[in-house]
Amino acid sequence: MLQQKNLPTILIVDDDKDDQFFITRAIKDVIPHAEVRSFFDGTEVMDYLYNRDGMPDLIFLDLNMNKMNGRSTITLLKQDEFFFKIPVVILTTSTSTNDRAELTGLGADDFYTKPVGDTELKKIVEKVKRKWLSEET
């Protein structure tokens, strides 16, 4: 019997459809077998998490979103007994060291400024994969 590899589930929470597309493409280039799901704000992703079995392996979270922003979302995630262990990687346009410090204090596991090009985005995904996902992914 063939042993099936662990298929990682990665969530993207970003209110920009173009950013969702580019992040998904970078993930699929680096981790072709990953299941990727996108959400436009924290409310959507929290509804999804509360209504499904199993946990995602990683969440890419934007900071600035309309309905529920990244700060509120990470606060809910990291205070929840079921979700606090999910690695949350902030991927935002912010270059503020204050934002980085604040989000790290709220429980963000990593923080990256969104790059302009695909190559840099893939490098971020590769770093995140090495740091937060198992060798089997």
Buried (B, 14 or more C-beta within 10 A) or exposed (E): EEEEEEEBBBBBBBBBEEBBEBBBBBBBEBBEEBEBBBBBBBBBBBEBBEEEEEEBBBBBBBBBBEEBBBBBBBBBBBEBEEBEEBBBBBBBEBEEEEBBEBBEEBEBBBBBBBBEEEEBBBBBBBBBBEEBBEEEB
